[in-house]
Amino acid sequence: PRGERPRMSSGGLSLYREVLRSVRLLPVETRSYYRVVAREKFAAHREEEDAERLALIIERSKADVRWILEKYSKTDIAAGR
């Protein structure tokens, strides 16, 4: 129906929740930025239907989360936190 927003699949919703849980592990001053980025990225791909493209997006998203968590854990170690 007109005016309805496309619904996220259960797999997409699960990934979104995983990303938001990961954001909670980041330094407090960075969390709001990464929450906004996550929301924007998921909104940008909300209507994607190509299964192969979705698999690539999911794979890249998980790699990005790992990279960001590693980046901040190294920063915290260097700062003595």
VENNORDA-V322994 format. One line per field, one symbol per residue. phi: phi as a letter, one per 20 degrees, with the letter a starting at -180 (. if undefined). A space follows every 10 residues. Layout:
phi->???
This chain:
phi->.fneegefff fffffgffff ffgfeeggfd ffgfffgfff ffffdgefdf gfffffffgf ffffffffff gfffffffem e
